[in-house]
Structure formats: structure tokens, C-alpha cells
Amino acid sequence: MTGGRILGDGRYSLDRRLGMGGMGHVWLALDRKLEKPVAIKLLDMDRIRERNRRPALTEDMRARFEKEWQSMARIESPYVVALRDRGEEDGQVYLVMDYVDGKSLDMYMGQGSSLTLEQTVRWSVQVCEGLADATEVEVVHRDIKPANIMINERGHAKIVDFGLARLLDMSETRGAGATWQYAAPERWDGQPGDHSSDLYSLGCVMYEMLTGNPPFFSRDGDIMSVSAMHLRHPPVPPLRVRRGIPEKLSELVMHLLAKKPEQRPQHARAVIRSIRQVEHTPDSDIPASGQLVPADAFHVNTDYVERIQELERRVRKLRTQHQESHPAVVEARFELADLTGQSGDSRGAADRFESLGEDCKRYFGPNDRRALDAFDAMARWIASPS
């Protein structure tokens, strides 16, 4: 398939492929009626039928698709990518959704890299808001994972692919890639899952945001060992894996990862209230969470949140205008790393300064002042009590 293909009686013009998976491809397209970019997910029904050697599967999936489309279209949330249209052409069913100019959450992590506390709190709350809005219309995602969470150009999280996991369940085995690193125990037992299953998956995502790795994974790709861990083994608490994680946040993640659904938080909005407990505004007697956070504890100082997010946007913009080694980019990254530490996240500051130091060493040489300053700052924040 190539760009330039037309779908929907001439309405949608495919431009370029954004990604691919077991059920088809995602394309950037132009909605010629509204003159705006959209994302189109093409589901290859013929390929699914041939792979499973079940002729009836395609018709079954078409019926399921129509039902799921109606459910997905009911969700109204700033934190869920909106579905605008659907159709079928040349053996492919397709979904039309808003285009998110950004990257998926998994692009921010990997190889043991964790996020800052402010990013973890911000994106976890926004995902919870999306899940709560879906709960209001009785829609379950069933496949919450970093690849299904998009971060847009303003640094906000949006959930994609609501409902498609039910189609995936009909065509994939339990070896369906990394998805199962985030699946709740009841899903491993063959149950369809519910809102509580989505919250378990969110717990897996938050664990990875905080520590750099999912709570359960197999280095050799052994799906059955991952299954056993989800079903029977409690994970190591995040604060015992990595320094600098607030105790309240670690406890919440462990609560989300309870093996039995009834032992988890019962609503996404309850999870939001718990996440907010790591936020602290020093000049306020009673913060939004209703609980005071000791100044020497790891936390997110809300006085810095808006400045951090604005600086993140500035760094992204500078990177589109200049090379990574440009003084303006380096200077903005220094400022962002320092603000991260001032917000109460000394570990996040140390990580950002370490990354900056390695980059400066590569750009300018190991003895360059900028590289040495970054590593000195890293050491200071590592030694900081909070």
C-alpha cells in the first residue's frame, strides 16, 4: 500500500504510514472534506481470516467491529483520541480518528529509562481521567499499555484504541507481543476484563514510568513465565527498585497491582485522588490533595509544574529549529533539569543532568565545561535528600 490511496468515496487521502501491528496499519491521512489531518487505522480482515483459517471469522469480526465502533464513539474526553468515522473498502475495515502530533509513551521510556515524578503524575492523572470518562459510558479499553498512550505536542496524554482489544482477542494468541506485560491476572485466565483490569494495566504502566521496567517481564521472551508472575507473584515495590519514589505513589502502584479485582481501587477518580497526594505547594496550608507533604520528602511542587511544562515545550520547539548541540537547546535542557530538582524530584534532576552530560561529552568532548557542569550537577542532586 502506498500514499495517495483514497478511501471513503474520495474523502480520505492517505499520506504516509505511521505504524503497523498484527491487525493492520495506521496512516496519516487528509480529511478532504474538513481539510484537516486525521489518523486512519486499517484492519486487514482478509489477512486475519487467512492466518486463522476460519472463513467465518471475518464476518464475525465485522459484526463485532460495528458494535465496538458504536461503543468507542460514545467516549467524550480530552484525554481519549476521538473517533470520527469508520468504513470498509477492498477487504479492509478502517477507523478514522483525530491525529495526535506527538509520540507514544513507550518512546519516552525503554532500556531502563524512567520518567520524572512530574511527568509520571501528569500523565498518570490524564490517563485516569480518560479511563474515568470511558467508565461513565461503560466502555472498557482492555489493552492499556505505553504504546496506546500518545503524548501530544503540548505534553498531554491521550489514550488510543479503545475497544480494539476485543477484536484482537479473536485473532491473536497469548503471545501477542508486549501487550501481555500489562495484562491483568483475570485476562490471563481468559476472562474479558473490566474497568478494574484497565486499572491493573495502568499500575503496570506507572510501575514502568517510575522504575524504567514493567513489574513483570522476561528477558528471553518467555510468555508463560510472565503469565505466572502476573497470576501468582507480587512485584517488588517501586521504591525498593529505584531511589526517589514517594512512598504514597509506590503504595498506590502496589494497590493497583493487586491480583484480585476487588482488592484494587474501584474507580479511576479514586486513583487520581491518590496520585495527587504526592503534590505539594509549600505556600499553601492545605494542598489540593488535602494532605501536607513534608518538604524533605520526594514530591511534586505544584509551583513548578507550569514552568516545567512550558520549558518542555520550549525544548521540543528548539529541537525542531536547531541541532541538539546548539547552545540554545543545551541551555534550555540545563534549565529544565534544574527545575525538575527544584520541584522536589532530585532523582529526576540527576537523571536529566546525566543524560545531558553524556550528550555534551559526545558533542563537545569529555573535558568541555558544559559536560563537566552537567555531571557536577548530577552529583549534587544525587546527594540531595529530596
C-alpha positions as CSV (number, residue, x, y, z in Angstrom):
1,M,0.0,0.0,0.0
2,T,1.3,3.4,-0.9
3,G,0.5,7.0,-0.1
4,G,-2.1,8.7,-2.3
5,R,-4.7,6.0,-1.9
6,I,-8.3,7.3,-1.5
7,L,-10.8,5.9,1.0
8,G,-14.4,6.8,1.9
9,D,-15.7,7.7,-1.5
10,G,-12.9,10.2,-2.0
11,R,-13.0,11.8,1.4
12,Y,-9.7,10.5,2.9
13,S,-6.4,10.7,1.1
14,L,-3.6,8.5,2.7
15,D,-0.3,10.3,3.1
16,R,2.2,8.1,4.9
17,R,2.2,5.1,7.3
18,L,2.7,6.0,10.9
19,G,2.9,2.4,12.3
20,M,1.9,-1.2,11.9
21,G,0.7,-4.1,14.1
22,G,-0.8,-7.5,14.0
23,M,-4.2,-6.3,12.6
24,G,-3.1,-3.7,10.1
25,H,-1.6,-0.3,9.7
26,V,-2.0,3.2,10.9
27,W,-1.8,6.0,8.3
28,L,-1.6,9.8,8.4
29,A,-4.3,11.0,6.0
30,L,-6.1,14.2,4.9
31,D,-9.8,14.6,5.5
32,R,-10.5,16.4,2.2
33,K,-14.0,17.4,3.4
34,L,-12.7,19.2,6.6
35,E,-9.2,19.9,5.2
36,K,-7.5,18.6,8.4
37,P,-5.1,15.7,9.1
38,V,-6.6,12.5,10.6
39,A,-5.2,9.1,11.6
40,I,-6.7,6.1,9.8
41,K,-6.3,2.6,11.3
42,L,-6.8,-0.1,8.6
43,L,-7.8,-3.5,9.8
44,D,-6.8,-6.2,7.4
45,M,-9.7,-8.6,7.7
46,D,-8.6,-10.9,4.8
47,R,-5.2,-11.4,6.3
48,I,-6.7,-12.2,9.7
49,R,-9.0,-14.7,8.1
50,E,-6.3,-16.4,6.2
51,R,-3.9,-16.6,9.1
52,N,-6.6,-18.2,11.3
53,R,-8.0,-20.4,8.5
54,R,-11.5,-19.6,9.7
55,P,-13.7,-18.2,6.9
56,A,-16.4,-17.2,9.4
57,L,-14.1,-15.1,11.4
58,T,-14.2,-12.2,9.1
59,E,-17.9,-11.8,9.2
60,D,-17.9,-12.3,13.0
61,M,-15.3,-9.6,13.3
62,R,-17.2,-7.3,11.1
63,A,-20.2,-7.6,13.4
64,R,-18.0,-7.1,16.5
65,F,-16.3,-4.2,14.9
66,E,-19.6,-2.4,14.3
67,K,-20.6,-2.9,17.9
68,E,-17.2,-1.8,19.3
69,W,-17.2,1.3,17.0
70,Q,-20.5,2.4,18.5
71,S,-19.1,2.0,22.0
72,M,-15.9,3.8,21.2
73,A,-17.7,6.7,19.6
74,R,-19.6,7.4,22.9
75,I,-16.5,8.4,24.8
76,E,-16.1,12.2,25.1
77,S,-12.9,13.1,26.8
78,P,-9.9,15.4,26.2
79,Y,-7.7,12.5,27.2
80,V,-9.1,10.0,24.7
81,V,-8.4,10.2,21.0
82,A,-11.8,10.8,19.4
83,L,-13.2,8.5,16.7
84,R,-14.8,10.4,13.8
85,D,-15.8,7.8,11.2
86,R,-15.4,4.2,10.0
87,G,-15.9,2.2,6.8
88,E,-14.9,-0.8,4.7
89,E,-13.1,-0.9,1.4
90,D,-11.2,-3.6,-0.6
91,G,-11.4,-6.1,2.3
92,Q,-10.2,-3.7,4.9
93,V,-12.2,-2.2,7.7
94,Y,-10.9,1.2,8.8
95,L,-11.4,3.6,11.6
96,V,-10.9,7.4,11.3
97,M,-9.7,9.2,14.4
98,D,-8.1,12.5,15.4
99,Y,-4.5,12.8,14.5
100,V,-2.2,13.3,17.5
101,D,1.0,15.2,16.6
102,G,3.4,13.6,19.1
103,K,4.9,10.3,20.3
104,S,3.6,7.3,22.2
105,L,4.6,6.9,25.8
106,D,6.8,4.0,25.1
107,M,9.1,6.3,23.1
108,Y,9.8,8.2,26.3
109,M,10.9,5.0,28.1
110,G,13.0,1.9,27.3
111,Q,16.3,0.3,28.3
112,G,15.6,1.0,31.9
113,S,14.8,4.7,31.5
114,S,12.2,6.1,33.9
115,L,10.3,9.4,33.8
116,T,10.5,12.3,36.2
117,L,7.9,12.5,39.0
118,E,6.2,15.4,37.4
119,Q,5.8,13.6,34.1
120,T,4.6,10.4,35.9
121,V,2.0,12.3,37.9
122,R,0.8,14.4,35.0
123,W,0.4,11.6,32.5
124,S,-1.0,9.1,35.0
125,V,-3.7,11.6,36.1
126,Q,-4.6,12.3,32.5
127,V,-4.8,8.6,31.6
128,C,-7.1,8.1,34.7
129,E,-9.3,11.0,33.5
130,G,-9.7,9.2,30.2
131,L,-10.5,5.9,31.8
132,A,-13.0,7.6,34.1
133,D,-14.7,9.2,31.2
134,A,-14.9,5.8,29.5
135,T,-16.3,4.3,32.6
136,E,-19.1,6.8,32.5
137,V,-20.3,5.3,29.2
138,E,-19.5,1.7,30.2
139,V,-16.6,1.3,27.8
140,V,-13.5,-0.8,28.7
141,H,-10.2,-0.5,27.0
142,R,-8.6,-3.9,27.7
143,D,-5.2,-3.0,26.3
144,I,-3.7,-0.1,28.3
145,K,0.0,0.0,27.6
146,P,2.6,2.6,26.8
147,A,2.1,2.2,23.0
148,N,-1.6,3.0,23.4
149,I,-0.9,6.3,25.2
150,M,0.0,9.2,23.0
151,I,1.8,12.3,24.2
152,N,0.8,15.3,22.1
153,E,2.9,18.4,21.2
154,R,1.7,20.2,24.4
155,G,2.8,17.3,26.6
156,H,-0.6,15.9,27.3
157,A,-1.6,12.2,27.3
158,K,-4.3,10.8,25.2
159,I,-5.5,7.1,25.1
160,V,-5.9,5.4,21.7
161,D,-7.5,2.1,20.6
162,F,-10.4,1.8,23.0
163,G,-12.3,-1.4,22.2
164,L,-9.9,-2.8,19.6
165,A,-8.5,-5.3,22.1
166,R,-11.8,-7.3,21.9
167,L,-11.1,-7.7,18.1
168,L,-7.5,-8.6,18.9
169,D,-8.7,-11.3,21.3
170,M,-10.4,-13.1,18.4
171,S,-7.3,-13.3,16.2
172,E,-4.2,-13.4,18.5
173,T,-2.8,-15.9,20.9
174,R,-1.4,-15.1,24.3
175,G,1.9,-14.5,22.7
176,A,0.7,-11.2,21.3
177,G,3.9,-9.3,22.0
178,A,4.5,-6.8,24.8
179,T,0.7,-6.3,25.4
180,W,0.7,-9.1,27.8
181,Q,3.4,-7.4,30.0
182,Y,0.5,-5.2,31.1
183,A,-2.4,-7.6,31.3
184,A,-4.4,-8.2,34.5
185,P,-4.4,-11.7,36.1
186,E,-8.0,-12.3,35.1
187,R,-7.2,-11.6,31.5
188,W,-4.5,-14.4,31.7
189,D,-7.3,-16.6,33.0
190,G,-9.3,-16.0,29.8
191,Q,-11.8,-13.5,31.2
192,P,-12.7,-10.4,29.1
193,G,-11.8,-8.0,31.9
194,D,-13.5,-4.8,33.1
195,H,-12.6,-1.3,34.3
196,S,-10.6,-2.9,37.2
197,S,-8.5,-4.7,34.6
198,D,-7.7,-1.4,32.9
199,L,-6.6,0.0,36.3
200,Y,-4.3,-3.0,36.8
201,S,-2.7,-2.3,33.4
202,L,-2.3,1.3,34.4
203,G,-0.5,0.1,37.5
204,C,1.9,-1.8,35.2
205,V,2.4,1.4,33.1
206,M,3.0,3.5,36.2
207,Y,5.5,1.0,37.6
208,E,7.5,1.3,34.3
209,M,7.2,5.1,34.4
210,L,8.7,5.1,37.9
211,T,11.3,2.3,37.6
212,G,12.2,2.0,33.9
213,N,10.8,-1.5,33.5
214,P,7.3,-3.2,33.8
215,P,6.7,-5.1,37.0
216,F,6.9,-8.5,35.2
217,F,8.9,-9.2,32.2
218,S,11.1,-12.0,30.8
219,R,14.4,-11.2,29.2
220,D,14.2,-14.2,26.9
221,G,10.6,-13.5,25.9
222,D,9.0,-16.4,27.8
223,I,5.3,-15.6,27.8
224,M,4.4,-18.4,30.3
225,S,6.8,-17.1,32.9
226,V,5.3,-13.7,32.6
227,S,1.9,-15.3,33.0
228,A,2.9,-17.0,36.2
229,M,4.3,-13.7,37.6
230,H,1.0,-11.9,36.9
231,L,-1.1,-14.7,38.3
232,R,0.9,-15.6,41.4
233,H,3.9,-13.4,42.3
234,P,3.7,-9.9,43.9
235,P,6.1,-7.4,42.3
236,V,8.9,-5.7,44.2
237,P,7.6,-2.3,45.4
238,P,8.8,0.5,43.1
239,L,10.6,2.4,45.9
240,R,12.7,-0.7,46.5
241,V,13.7,-0.7,42.8
242,R,14.7,2.9,42.3
243,R,15.6,5.8,44.6
244,G,13.5,8.9,44.8
245,I,9.9,7.4,44.5
246,P,7.4,8.8,47.0
247,E,6.1,6.2,49.4
248,K,2.4,7.1,48.7
249,L,3.0,6.6,44.9
250,S,4.7,3.3,45.5
251,E,1.8,2.1,47.7
252,L,-0.7,3.2,45.1
253,V,1.0,1.2,42.3
254,M,1.1,-1.9,44.5
255,H,-2.7,-1.3,45.3
256,L,-3.4,-1.2,41.5
257,L,-1.4,-4.4,41.0
258,A,-3.5,-6.5,43.4
259,K,-4.2,-9.9,42.0
260,K,-7.9,-9.8,42.8
261,P,-10.0,-7.1,41.1
262,E,-12.0,-6.4,44.3
263,Q,-8.7,-5.5,46.1
264,R,-7.8,-2.8,43.7
265,P,-9.1,0.8,43.6
266,Q,-12.7,0.7,42.4
267,H,-12.7,3.8,40.2
268,A,-10.2,5.8,38.2
269,R,-11.1,9.0,40.1
270,A,-10.1,7.4,43.3
271,V,-6.7,6.7,41.7
272,I,-6.5,10.4,40.7
273,R,-7.0,11.5,44.3
274,S,-4.2,9.1,45.5
275,I,-1.8,10.4,42.8
276,R,-2.5,14.0,43.9
277,Q,-1.2,13.2,47.3
278,V,2.4,13.5,46.1
279,E,1.8,17.1,45.0
280,H,2.7,19.8,47.4
281,T,2.6,23.6,47.4
282,P,4.8,25.0,50.1
283,D,3.0,28.3,50.4
284,S,-0.4,26.6,51.0
285,D,-1.5,25.3,54.4
286,I,-3.8,22.7,52.8
287,P,-2.8,21.5,49.3
288,A,-5.3,20.2,46.8
289,S,-4.8,16.6,48.0
290,G,-5.9,17.6,51.5
291,Q,-2.7,16.2,53.0
292,L,0.6,18.0,53.8
293,V,3.7,16.6,52.2
294,P,6.9,17.0,54.2
295,A,9.3,19.4,52.4
296,D,12.1,16.9,52.7
297,A,10.1,14.0,51.1
298,F,10.1,13.2,47.4
299,H,7.1,15.1,45.9
300,V,6.0,17.4,43.1
301,N,5.9,21.0,44.0
302,T,3.0,22.4,42.1
303,D,4.6,25.9,42.0
304,Y,7.0,24.5,39.3
305,V,4.6,22.4,37.3
306,E,3.5,25.1,34.8
307,R,7.1,26.3,34.3
308,I,8.3,22.7,33.7
309,Q,5.7,22.0,31.1
310,E,6.3,25.3,29.4
311,L,10.1,24.6,29.3
312,E,9.4,21.1,27.9
313,R,7.5,22.7,25.1
314,R,10.3,25.2,24.5
315,V,12.9,22.4,24.3
316,R,10.8,20.5,21.8
317,K,10.4,23.6,19.7
318,L,14.1,24.4,19.8
319,R,14.9,20.8,18.7
320,T,12.9,21.4,15.6
321,Q,14.8,24.6,14.8
322,H,18.3,23.6,15.7
323,Q,20.7,20.7,16.1
324,E,20.9,19.0,19.5
325,S,24.3,20.6,20.1
326,H,23.0,24.2,19.6
327,P,23.7,26.4,22.6
328,A,20.0,27.3,23.0
329,V,19.0,23.6,23.2
330,V,21.7,22.8,25.7
331,E,20.9,25.8,27.8
332,A,17.2,25.0,27.9
333,R,17.9,21.4,28.9
334,F,20.1,22.7,31.8
335,E,17.3,24.9,33.0
336,L,14.7,22.0,32.7
337,A,16.9,19.6,34.7
338,D,17.4,22.2,37.4
339,L,13.7,23.0,37.6
340,T,13.0,19.3,37.9
341,G,15.1,19.1,41.0
342,Q,13.6,22.3,42.5
343,S,10.2,20.7,42.1
344,G,11.1,18.0,44.6
345,D,12.4,15.3,42.2
346,S,16.1,15.1,42.9
347,R,16.3,11.7,41.2
348,G,14.7,13.1,38.0
349,A,17.1,16.0,38.1
350,A,20.0,13.7,38.4
351,D,18.8,11.6,35.5
352,R,18.3,14.6,33.3
353,F,21.7,16.0,34.1
354,E,23.4,12.6,33.5
355,S,21.7,12.4,30.1
356,L,22.8,16.0,29.3
357,G,26.3,15.3,30.5
358,E,26.6,12.3,28.2
359,D,25.3,14.2,25.3
360,C,27.6,17.2,25.9
361,K,30.6,14.8,26.2
362,R,29.6,13.4,22.8
363,Y,29.0,16.8,21.2
364,F,31.9,18.8,22.6
365,G,34.4,16.3,24.2
366,P,34.8,14.9,27.7
367,N,36.6,17.9,29.1
368,D,34.2,20.5,27.9
369,R,32.9,22.8,30.6
370,R,29.2,22.0,29.7
371,A,29.8,18.3,30.2
372,L,31.6,18.8,33.4
373,D,29.0,21.2,34.8
374,A,26.2,18.6,33.9
375,F,28.0,15.8,35.8
376,D,28.7,18.1,38.7
377,A,25.0,19.0,38.9
378,M,24.1,15.3,38.7
379,A,26.3,14.5,41.7
380,R,24.8,17.4,43.7
381,W,21.2,16.2,43.1
382,I,22.2,12.5,43.8
383,A,23.5,13.7,47.2
384,S,20.4,15.8,47.8
385,P,18.0,14.3,50.5
386,S,15.0,15.0,48.3
